[in-house]
């Protein structure tokens, strides 16, 4: 038995997390039983995603329980083990939350080699944040040489990887961060091509100046007004990757920056992994299917299994009124003007 | 020489198209010269996309010129030809706009076989609208058997193809249309599984009832409040296909239903063919790249070419304040709590 301090979630936030939602609690922890091991927390990461866990709102994981230690990823040292796979002194990645010690049956632990990199990088650049930045940029973003990649929260654990990987793939990296110190870090230390301070009064203009050819990829970690500033700069065929919405609190009462249809869409895209795509039928990947379309739909028309309806108005002079009615839903079926009665072939 | 009536665009809309934007004009047209042919318009289609052409705002095509015939797709009969490839009586698809006759050098004409289907279907189910509905649903939507496909403006030329093709691919088709007559047509004539009247007071509830398992695909032709009603119903991994925004007028002065960040996003997605995607790093397609991530980023860390920054706070008791500061941008780099000073391995 030894003392084990924990930080509990004791209440759910009203309009954003506050100190009062948490309480430092003393508890005791038993020695490991058979096939158990005792972990001493060395490092605990604090992540934006934890905010959503504090609410009972819908998310892609269950909410955190009240009067229990907050959830969180940790790096820990095995201080006592009765588990065959772990011995005292092992360093592991765990997820036992905001507490000093934890008992484990070994499930979900990942052993860390201290020789590779500082062990806490398992919670950062070599862990979930770095992996999130790298995999989504490469898989969903597909940056091409010469393209411009804009990333928000760019000095953070995800954003700093996104920008640096974008450059390694031959793209221009434009970072958005809060304050000049973070912006200087992006350009001077991380080699971003440009950095823009979203707190500066001329933010939108500075961002546009940093993206003379527009933004081919926007890796969005923040949502809100920063998202709205990047949107007008998106280039044709641009890809918007919705990773997070730290700037806005999707579960907070309506009326803050996070409310409204645009944020609803970003939140839905994130939580439900939606894909939204705009297109025009002349896009090459769609035009390639024109013969398939003619063959299949043509066949369904001939066999009578696909039907349609026409709304025909007579005479060129009827076109303006019929066209204006189109936007009042006055037509019922395909709106056509017949100019040569009796000559419908 | 013969008379040729035309409808000209004579002014650009203020808040939506109105009759005054158009004028019926008399003109004359010459007989065809060498390698020319004279076309008699049989059918003219009126399409929602034409509204955007009426403005000077950015679009995926040039705006319509003032005091010229409005642009538009047509089906025409060759009434005189000095062109080697066309003879009098041929039926062709053309795009010579809102006028009774047009001279052509043959470029851009597509000959239509009247034996296949009524020639005006070249402007509808067998033309651009049908092709738009079929190709985008199949290519971008990829409906799976048992999935639910929701389509707006469902009784129109695009929507009616989308719903019927969805059913042929084994999906459930739920149509949204304005008024009971159109809704009955969808279910009774086109075989949609359900139809919902967006004008009904209980629209949102009726739509939810029609989608008990949510919407896997939303093929959006209208935007605006209908889009906002479908969004909460999108299922995990849902696909939103932005085909049109007929319900809102993106170029109209702000303040109408079309203004606001959500519509800005839909308009940008449509005009610039954007793809927006939400994701979580545990998504299978991203987890598959975890080894690639560890190998590449691990290598860049070892060779010093990829850098990161940590914001370390000392002691478990410091976690709540540091966590709350995360949402005020107070951390600079990866936010970590060190619980065991001197034990950072």
Interface residues (C-beta under 8 A of the other chain):
Chain A: X5 X6 X7 X16 X17 X18 X19 X21 X22 X24 X40 X41 X42 X43 X44 X45 X46 X47 X48 X50 X51 X60 X70 X77 X91 X98 X99 X100 X114 X116 X117 X118 X119 X120 X121 X123 X124 X125 X126 X128 X129 X130 X131 X132 X134 X135 X136 X138 X139 X140 X155 X156 X157 X160 X161 X164 X165 X168 X178 X179 X181 X182 X185 X189 X190 X228 X231 X232 X234 X235 X236 X237 X238 X239 X240 X241 X242 X243 X246 X249 X260 X261 X262 X263 X264 X265 X266 X268 X269 X270 X271 X272 X273 X274 X275 X276 X277 X278 X279 X280 X281 X283 X285 X286 X287 X289 X290 X292 X293 X294 X296 X297 X298 X300 X301 X302 X305 X306 X307 X308 X309 X310 X316 X317 X319 X320 X321 X322 X323 X324 X326 X327 X329 X331 X332 X333 X334 X335 X336 X337 X338 X339 X340 X343 X344 X345
Chain B: X5 X6 X7 X16 X17 X18 X19 X21 X22 X24 X40 X41 X42 X43 X44 X45 X46 X47 X48 X50 X51 X60 X70 X77 X91 X98 X99 X100 X114 X116 X117 X118 X119 X120 X121 X123 X124 X125 X126 X128 X129 X130 X131 X132 X134 X135 X136 X138 X139 X140 X155 X156 X157 X160 X161 X164 X165 X168 X178 X179 X181 X182 X185 X189 X190 X228 X231 X232 X234 X235 X236 X237 X238 X239 X240 X241 X242 X243 X246 X249 X260 X261 X262 X263 X264 X265 X266 X268 X269 X270 X271 X272 X273 X274 X275 X276 X277 X278 X279 X280 X281 X283 X285 X286 X287 X289 X290 X292 X293 X294 X296 X297 X298 X300 X301 X302 X305 X306 X307 X308 X309 X310 X316 X317 X319 X320 X321 X322 X323 X324 X326 X327 X329 X331 X332 X333 X334 X335 X336 X337 X338 X339 X340 X343 X344 X345
